[in-house]
Amino acid sequence: MYRQAAASRTLSVMDAKGLRQILPLLLAAPAAACSGDDGSTGGATGTGTITATGTITATGTGASTGDATSDATGTTAATGTAGTTTDATGTTDATGSTGAVTTGPPLFDVGVGTGGTGGEPPNLCKVNEGGNAGIPCREKAPPDAFSPVLQWGWMGDGSYRHSIVAPMVANLTDDNDDGEIDLCDVPDVVVVVNAQGLCDPARIYVLDGATGTVHFHIEGPFARASTPAIGDVDGDGLPEIVAQSDAGSCNGPSVSVFEHDGTLKWKTNAGIPFNEHAVALADLDNDGDVEIMIDRVVLDHLGNVLFTAPDNQSIIWTTTTAADLDGDMDLEVVVGRSAWHHDGSQYYFNQNAAPGQPAVADLDGDMLPEVLVIEQQGFTVYEHDGTVKYPSQNPTGDTDWRRPAAVHDLDGDDAAEFAVSSRNNYSSFEGDTTKNWSASVLDSSGLASGTAFDFLGDGVAEALYADETTLWGFDGTTGQAVFQAPRRSITIVEFPVVVDVDNDGSAEIVVVSNNGPADEPTVRVYRDAEDRWIQARRIWNQHTYHVTNVREDGTIPQFETPHWTLLNTFRTNAQIEGGQVCKPEG
């Protein structure tokens, strides 16, 4: 039986939106526990082009500018201690105007607590134990609120200014100096950065989500095209960073786990096959210990190899995920054309099918998961038991696919669509593979993904995709471009992520760049000009993120709620209200 958490509700927050949001909290008297555990420009023509005319000047090692220009001169290698955090030295928004740096406490959603007369005050800093209830969303932004501006841009660190993997976001630092790392702190951006060459060794940088200031960096060397994962691997209540180490020549057979401050916890030569792959975390067998998945290799939380699935796809940059495909409460390892039980036994294996990148969602409304696999020449949809539902097809005629898909209700019809890029098109499809729209993009070299988020809370999501020259935002219903911002990339495995990265109660967009001129920021964060966007969760912990795979504090759940029974999304973030995941209504 698939589980679904019971609904409970507390509402938020402490900013300009605060009064209208906190009134329901005063009236509702929630009853939650006080401790949580938990090249050329392509694309459809549209409006809202962002031109960042504010000065972006690298004034020191790891400088970042935007609304908060910082000179991160305290960057350190990971020798077991955190680096020095530097202060913002001024402010510049995307139009060149100046303003004040916010120095007050972070703004945040209500976490857990008891309401009503005589009850304990809400504990705003802890995860809401009923946070995956999927309550209806009440908050909406004004219809004209989609006005992205540059919040900050980080210029990299000397020659280390190229990032070709998606940024991850989680709380790793105690920003308010209260002795705890929790939801009252500002989330941090974790980014893999390499020098000019594609196979040059990479470092991992940890940046302050509000300003782009460098907290510290880990020297590595890391595999520059392997997306790390973040989560509490050892059960100490704090998240770790799990990354694939580099052995030279673009190979990364080793896996390393680092504490939240960059201290090395352990490293193992796991024999990861072939090339650089995305790391994924899950408690596969519900025993309270986290397993680590990289391609077809599964490790335990101490780095011991549990099994290697006999599905040698011989492809690079794979994105393995985990899902309860058979309904028995534990999770299967989904490699693409194959899936494997937590003990390594075969669940299904379509040996004659093309390998590819998996995404799991309910695509036909039967409350059971399907597996969408994006292959080199198109895509195939499998039923939860591995039988083929929709054979391999290529609706756009492009010859180069194999880019991981995002699943989201893009048009507000209460059914999942999936969006995926091919070489020349970013396209939306219904669950039955009917094409809704295609927008012209330019991705001739890599396996870049996209994402989506309902920034206005109106039930219609915006689809985001970053190609070689542009960060695009498309209307989820029509595919019309609603904004575009310049960036440079050779498009390897990166994609933009949507997170409340500064804990202000409003979503932001985080996107990386590479292969650009010296004045090209490595990381950019965009926000609404007036911070009117709906709040997103404050975490994005792995390439195959699907909301229920991780709590906001980095805890990997022992029993993961099947995400297709909650929001039915994949590789997109959720709206939150009152510390709980909510579902937008059209």
C-alpha positions in Angstrom: 0.0 0.0 0.0 1.3 3.4 -0.9 1.4 5.8 2.1 0.4 9.4 2.2 1.0 11.8 5.1 -1.9 13.2 7.0 -2.6 16.9 6.4 -1.9 19.6 8.9 -1.4 23.3 8.5 0.4 26.3 9.9 1.0 29.4 8.0 3.9 31.8 7.6 6.1 34.3 7.6 7.8 37.6 8.7 8.3 39.9 5.7 6.3 42.3 3.6 3.8 39.5 3.0 3.7 38.7 6.7 0.4 40.0 8.0 -1.7 38.3 5.4 0.2 35.1 5.8 0.3 34.9 9.6 -3.4 35.6 10.3 -4.4 32.1 9.3 -1.8 30.8 11.8 -3.4 32.9 14.6 -6.8 31.5 13.7 -6.0 27.9 12.9 -4.4 26.8 16.1 -2.3 24.0 14.6 -1.2 21.0 16.6 2.2 19.8 15.6 4.9 18.3 17.8 7.5 20.8 19.1 10.4 18.8 17.8 10.8 17.7 14.2 12.9 14.8 13.0 12.6 14.5 10.6 26.9 29.8 -29.8 23.7 31.6 -31.4 20.6 32.7 -29.6 17.8 30.2 -29.9 14.3 30.1 -28.4 10.8 31.3 -28.8 10.4 35.0 -29.0 9.0 36.5 -25.8 9.2 39.4 -23.5 11.0 40.1 -20.3 14.6 39.9 -21.5 17.0 40.4 -18.5 20.0 42.5 -19.2 22.2 42.8 -16.1 23.6 46.3 -16.4 24.8 46.5 -12.8 28.6 46.2 -12.4 29.9 42.7 -11.8 33.5 43.2 -10.8 35.8 40.5 -9.3 37.4 42.5 -6.5 39.1 39.5 -4.9 39.2 35.7 -4.8 35.7 34.4 -5.2 34.0 37.8 -5.6 30.3 37.9 -6.1 28.1 40.8 -7.0 24.5 41.6 -7.7 22.2 42.9 -5.0 25.1 41.9 -2.7 28.6 42.5 -4.0 31.0 40.5 -1.9 34.8 40.0 -1.9 35.3 36.4 -0.8 39.0 36.6 0.2 38.7 33.9 2.8 38.4 30.9 0.6 40.2 27.9 2.0 40.9 24.3 1.0 39.1 21.6 3.0 41.7 20.7 5.5 39.1 19.8 8.1 38.0 23.4 8.9 35.5 25.8 7.4 36.8 28.7 5.4 36.3 32.3 6.4 33.1 34.0 5.5 33.4 37.5 4.1 30.9 40.3 4.3 29.2 42.0 1.4 30.9 45.3 0.6 28.0 46.9 -1.2 24.8 46.3 -3.2 24.0 46.5 -6.9 20.8 45.2 -8.5 20.4 44.0 -12.1 19.7 47.6 -13.3 22.6 49.2 -11.6 20.8 50.8 -8.7 22.2 50.6 -5.2 20.4 49.7 -2.0 21.0 48.4 1.5 22.3 45.0 2.5 19.8 43.2 4.6 21.4 42.5 8.0 18.4 41.4 10.0 17.3 37.9 10.8 16.3 35.6 8.0 12.7 35.4 7.0 11.2 31.9 7.1 8.1 29.8 7.1 6.6 28.5 10.3 8.1 25.1 11.1 6.6 23.0 13.9 4.9 23.9 17.2 1.6 24.0 19.0 -0.9 26.8 18.6 -3.6 28.2 20.7 -3.8 29.7 24.1 -1.2 28.3 26.5 0.6 26.2 24.0 4.3 26.3 23.3 5.3 28.8 20.7 6.1 27.4 17.2 9.6 26.2 16.7 10.4 28.0 13.5 13.7 26.4 13.0 12.8 22.7 12.8 11.3 20.6 10.0 7.5 20.2 10.1 7.0 16.4 10.7 3.8 16.6 8.6 5.6 18.5 5.9 4.6 16.3 3.0 0.9 16.6 3.5 0.2 18.1 0.1 -2.4 20.6 1.4 -3.9 23.1 -1.1 -1.8 26.2 -1.7 -3.5 29.4 -0.7 -0.8 32.0 -1.5 -0.8 33.7 -4.9 1.4 36.3 -6.3 0.1 39.3 -8.4 -0.4 38.4 -12.1 2.4 40.8 -13.1 4.8 39.5 -10.6 7.1 37.7 -13.0 9.9 40.3 -13.1 13.2 38.5 -12.6 16.3 40.6 -11.7 19.8 39.5 -10.8 20.2 39.1 -7.0 23.9 38.2 -7.1 26.6 36.7 -9.3 29.7 34.9 -8.1 32.7 35.4 -10.4 34.5 32.2 -9.5 38.0 31.9 -7.9 40.8 32.7 -10.3 40.9 30.1 -13.0 38.2 28.1 -11.2 35.2 29.7 -12.8 33.5 27.0 -14.9 30.7 24.9 -13.6 29.1 22.3 -15.8 26.8 20.6 -13.2 23.6 21.8 -11.5 24.1 23.7 -8.2 22.8 22.0 -5.1 21.3 23.8 -2.1 21.1 22.9 1.6 21.8 24.4 5.0 25.4 23.7 5.9 26.4 26.7 8.0 25.3 28.2 11.3 24.6 31.7 10.0 22.9 33.1 13.1 25.5 31.8 15.5 22.9 30.0 17.7 24.9 26.8 17.8 22.6 24.9 15.5 22.4 24.4 11.7 18.7 24.5 11.0 15.9 26.3 9.0 16.6 29.6 10.7 19.9 29.8 8.8 20.5 30.9 5.3 20.7 28.0 2.8 24.0 27.4 1.0 24.8 26.9 -2.6 27.1 23.9 -3.3 28.7 24.2 -6.7 31.4 22.1 -8.5 33.8 24.4 -10.3 36.7 23.5 -12.6 39.4 25.5 -14.6 39.2 26.0 -18.3 39.8 22.5 -19.6 36.9 20.1 -19.6 38.9 17.4 -17.8 40.7 19.8 -15.4 40.2 18.8 -11.8 37.4 20.5 -10.0 36.8 21.9 -6.5 33.6 22.2 -4.5 32.6 25.7 -3.3 30.0 26.4 -0.6 28.4 29.9 -1.1 26.1 31.9 1.1 22.7 31.7 -0.6 21.8 35.3 0.2 24.9 37.0 -1.0 27.2 34.6 -2.9 29.9 35.0 -0.3 32.3 32.0 -0.2 32.0 30.1 3.1 34.8 27.6 2.2 35.9 25.3 -0.6 37.0 21.7 -0.8 40.1 21.1 -2.8 39.3 17.7 -4.3 40.1 16.9 -7.0 36.6 16.1 -8.0 35.0 14.8 -11.2 33.9 18.1 -12.8 30.8 16.6 -14.6 29.6 14.5 -11.6 26.7 16.1 -9.7 27.2 15.7 -5.9 24.4 14.9 -3.5 23.7 16.4 0.0 22.0 14.6 2.9 22.5 13.3 6.4 24.4 10.1 5.6 25.6 9.2 9.0 22.5 10.1 11.1 24.1 12.9 13.1 21.4 15.4 12.3 23.7 17.4 9.9 24.0 17.0 6.1 27.0 15.7 4.4 28.3 16.3 0.8 28.8 13.1 -1.2 30.9 13.6 -4.3 32.7 11.6 -7.0 36.5 12.1 -6.9 38.6 12.4 -10.0 41.3 10.0 -11.2 42.3 12.0 -14.2 41.2 11.8 -17.9 37.6 12.6 -17.0 37.2 9.5 -14.9 36.0 9.4 -11.3 36.1 5.9 -9.7 36.2 7.1 -6.1 33.5 8.4 -3.8 34.1 10.8 -0.9 31.8 12.0 1.9 32.5 15.3 3.6 31.0 16.8 6.7 29.0 20.0 6.5 32.1 22.0 7.1 34.2 20.4 4.4 36.0 17.9 6.6 36.7 14.6 4.9 34.6 11.8 6.5 35.6 8.9 4.3 36.7 8.0 0.8 36.5 4.8 -1.0 37.7 3.4 -4.4 34.3 2.1 -5.3 35.2 1.1 -8.9 32.5 3.3 -10.4 32.3 2.2 -14.1 33.1 4.2 -17.1 32.8 8.0 -16.4 31.3 10.7 -14.3 27.8 10.2 -12.9 25.2 11.9 -10.6 25.1 10.8 -7.0 21.8 9.9 -5.4 20.8 9.1 -1.8 18.0 7.0 -0.4 17.2 4.6 2.4 16.5 1.7 0.0 15.6 -1.0 2.6 13.9 1.2 5.3 16.5 0.3 7.9 17.4 3.9 8.9 20.7 3.9 7.1 21.3 5.8 3.8 22.5 4.1 0.7 24.5 5.9 -2.0 23.8 5.2 -5.7 26.2 6.1 -8.6 25.3 4.7 -12.0 24.7 1.0 -11.3 26.8 0.8 -8.1 25.1 0.9 -4.7 27.2 1.7 -1.5 26.2 1.7 2.1 26.6 4.7 4.4 30.2 3.7 5.2 31.3 3.3 1.6 31.1 -0.5 1.3 29.8 -1.7 -2.1 26.5 -3.5 -1.6 26.1 -4.5 -5.2 26.8 -3.6 -8.8 23.8 -4.1 -11.1 24.7 -6.1 -14.3 23.4 -3.4 -16.6 26.5 -1.9 -18.2 25.0 1.0 -20.1 28.4 2.2 -21.2 27.2 5.8 -21.2 28.5 8.8 -19.4 26.7 11.2 -17.0 24.0 8.8 -15.8 21.3 9.9 -13.3 20.2 6.9 -11.3 17.2 7.3 -9.0 15.2 5.3 -6.5 11.4 4.6 -6.3 9.0 2.0 -4.9 8.0 0.6 -8.2 6.4 -2.6 -6.8 4.5 -1.2 -3.9 6.2 -3.1 -1.1 7.4 0.0 0.7 11.1 -0.3 0.0 12.8 1.3 -2.9 14.1 -0.1 -6.2 17.2 1.3 -7.9 16.1 2.7 -11.3 19.0 2.8 -13.7 16.9 3.5 -16.8 16.0 0.4 -18.9 16.4 -1.7 -15.7 15.5 -1.6 -12.1 16.9 -3.6 -9.2 15.6 -4.5 -5.7 17.5 -3.1 -2.7 19.3 -6.5 -2.3 20.6 -6.3 -5.9 18.2 -8.8 -7.3 16.6 -8.0 -10.7 13.2 -6.4 -10.8 13.2 -5.9 -14.5 15.8 -5.5 -17.2 15.0 -4.7 -20.8 18.3 -5.8 -22.2 17.5 -5.0 -25.8 16.3 -1.4 -25.1 18.4 1.6 -25.4 20.0 3.0 -22.2 19.1 6.4 -21.0 18.1 8.8 -18.2 15.2 7.8 -16.0 12.4 9.9 -14.4 9.6 8.4 -12.4 6.0 9.7 -12.2 2.4 8.8 -12.7 2.0 9.7 -16.3 -1.4 8.0 -17.0 -3.4 8.8 -13.9 -3.6 5.3 -12.6 -1.9 6.2 -9.2 1.0 3.9 -10.2 4.4 5.0 -11.3 5.7 4.9 -14.8 9.4 5.2 -15.8 10.2 7.6 -18.5 13.6 7.0 -20.1 15.2 9.6 -22.4 17.4 7.8 -24.8 19.9 8.9 -27.5 17.3 8.9 -30.3 14.1 9.7 -28.3 12.3 8.4 -25.3 10.4 5.3 -24.1 7.8 5.0 -21.3 7.7 1.8 -19.2 5.0 0.7 -16.8 6.0 0.2 -13.1 6.8 -3.5 -13.8 9.1 -2.7 -16.7 6.7 -3.6 -19.5 6.8 -1.1 -22.4 3.9 1.3 -22.4 5.0 3.7 -25.2 7.8 2.4 -27.4 10.7 4.5 -28.3 9.7 7.6 -30.3 11.2 10.9 -31.6 8.5 13.6 -32.0 10.9 16.4 -32.9 13.1 14.5 -35.4 16.3 15.6 -33.6 19.1 13.1 -33.5 20.5 13.9 -30.1 18.3 13.4 -27.0 19.4 11.6 -23.8 18.9 14.8 -21.7 17.1 14.1 -18.3 13.4 15.2 -18.2 11.5 17.2 -15.7 7.9 16.2 -14.8 5.4 18.8 -13.6 1.8 19.8 -14.1 2.8 22.6 -16.4 -0.6 23.8 -17.6 -2.8 23.4 -14.5 -4.9 20.5 -15.7 -4.1 18.4 -12.7 -2.2 15.9 -14.9 1.6 15.5 -15.2 3.4 16.7 -18.3 7.1 16.1 -19.0 9.5 18.6 -20.5 12.8 17.6 -22.1 15.4 19.0 -24.4 16.8 17.6 -27.6 19.5 19.3 -29.6 17.4 22.1 -31.1 14.1 22.0 -29.1 12.8 22.2 -25.6 9.5 20.5 -25.6 6.5 19.7 -23.4 4.6 16.4 -23.7 1.5 15.0 -22.1 1.8 11.8 -20.2 0.6 9.8 -23.2 3.6 11.4 -25.2 1.4 13.8 -27.2 3.4 16.9 -27.9 2.1 20.2 -26.4 4.7 22.6 -27.6 8.3 23.0 -28.7 10.6 26.0 -28.3 13.8 26.5 -30.2 16.9 26.2 -28.1 20.6 25.6 -28.8 22.2 22.6 -27.0 24.6 21.0 -29.4 27.1 19.5 -26.9 25.6 18.2 -23.7 22.9 16.6 -21.6 21.4 19.7 -20.0 18.1 19.3 -18.1 15.3 21.7 -17.3 12.9 22.3 -14.4 9.7 24.1 -13.6 7.9 26.0 -10.8 4.6 27.8 -10.4 6.2 31.2 -9.4 2.8 33.0 -9.2 0.8 30.2 -7.5 -1.8 30.5 -10.3 -1.7 26.8 -11.3 0.3 27.4 -14.5 4.0 26.7 -14.1 6.9 28.3 -15.8 9.3 25.8 -17.5 13.0 26.7 -17.1 15.8 25.7 -19.4 19.4 27.0 -19.8 21.0 26.4 -23.2 24.4 27.5 -24.6 23.5 31.2 -24.6 20.3 31.8 -22.6 18.4 31.0 -19.5 14.8 30.6 -20.7 11.5 30.8 -19.0 8.6 29.4 -20.9 4.9 29.6 -20.2 3.9 26.0 -19.2 0.7 26.1 -21.3 1.9 27.7 -24.5 5.7 27.4 -24.6 5.9 31.2 -25.2 9.0 32.7 -23.7 8.2 34.8 -20.7 11.7 35.8 -19.9 15.3 35.2 -21.0 18.6 36.0 -19.5 22.1 35.7 -21.1 24.6 33.1 -20.0 27.3 31.0 -21.6 27.8 27.3 -21.4 29.0 24.3 -23.4 25.9 22.6 -21.8 27.2 19.4 -20.2 24.9 18.2 -17.3 23.8 21.4 -15.7 20.3 22.8 -15.2 18.7 25.7 -13.3 17.2 25.0 -9.9 14.4 26.8 -8.1 14.9 27.2 -4.3 14.2 29.8 -1.6 18.0 30.2 -1.5 18.1 33.2 0.9 15.3 32.2 3.3 13.2 35.3 2.5 9.9 33.5 1.8 10.2 33.8 -1.9 11.6 31.5 -4.6 14.8 32.2 -6.5 16.4 30.7 -9.6 20.0 29.5 -9.4 21.9 28.9 -12.6 25.6 28.2 -13.4 27.8 29.2 -16.4 31.0 28.1 -18.0 33.2 28.7 -21.1 32.4 32.4 -21.1 34.4 35.6 -21.0 36.3 36.7 -17.9 33.3 38.8 -16.8 30.9 35.9 -17.0 29.6 34.9 -13.4 30.0 31.3 -12.5 26.8 31.3 -10.5 23.9 33.6 -10.8 20.8 33.9 -8.6 17.6 35.6 -9.9 14.7 36.8 -7.8 11.5 38.7 -8.5 12.2 42.5 -8.4 9.9 42.8 -5.4 10.3 39.3 -4.0 6.6 38.5 -4.8 7.2 34.9 -6.0 5.7 32.1 -4.1 8.0 30.4 -1.6 9.8 27.2 -2.7 11.4 24.7 -0.4 14.9 25.6 0.8 16.7 22.5 -0.4 17.7 20.8 -3.7 19.9 17.9 -2.7 20.6 15.8 -5.8 20.2 15.6 -9.6 17.2 13.3 -9.3 15.5 15.4 -6.7 11.7 14.8 -6.4 10.7 16.5 -3.1 9.8 13.5 -1.0 13.4 12.1 -1.2 14.7 14.6 1.3 13.4 16.8 4.1 14.3 20.5 4.3 17.0 19.8 7.0 18.8 17.3 4.8 17.3 14.2 6.5 16.9 11.3 4.1 13.5 9.7 5.1 13.5 6.1 6.3 10.2 5.6 4.6 9.9 7.8 1.5 6.4 8.9 0.5 5.8 7.9 -3.1 6.2 11.3 -4.8 3.6 10.5 -7.5 0.9 10.3 -4.8 1.7 13.7 -3.5 2.8 16.2 -6.2 3.6 13.9 -9.0 6.7 15.8 -10.0 10.3 14.9 -10.8 13.3 17.3 -11.0 11.1 20.2 -10.0 10.6 21.9 -6.6 7.5 22.3 -4.4 5.7 25.3 -3.1 5.6 25.4 0.7 3.3 27.2 3.1 3.5 26.9 6.9 6.6 24.7 6.5 4.5 22.2 4.6 4.5 21.1 0.9 1.4 22.4 -0.7 -0.2 21.7 -4.1 -1.1 24.7 -6.4 -4.6 24.9 -7.7 -5.4 26.3 -11.1 
